[in-house]
């Protein structure tokens, strides 16, 4: 018999919301600087269980929910 797949534990497949947020923010900033113009807006609000809802608006909207403990890593 084969062993169960580790697909859900491989770090390259399962990213934290904080890492996804910072990656997208970096991508958006890079694009704006590369083109020489652009606009982005970030909204952050506190939700229950010490989580932060982050919305980036830059042509499209991207929403992330980050637990405060993820930011301390």
C-alpha positions, 0 to 999 in steps of 0.5 A: 500500500502507498502512504497517504499524500502530504499534499495538504502539509507541503509548505509550498502548497499551503500558504498562510493568508499573511504570506499571500497578502504580503506577496500580492501587495509586493506584486501590486507595488512592483507593477505600479513602480514598473509602469510609473503610475497607478493607484492602490488602496488598503483597508484593514479592519479588526474582526472577532478572534483577533483577526484582521480583514485586509482589502487591497483595491488596485483595479481588482479587489483582493481580500485576506483574513489574517490572524494576529499570530501569523504576523509575529512569525 
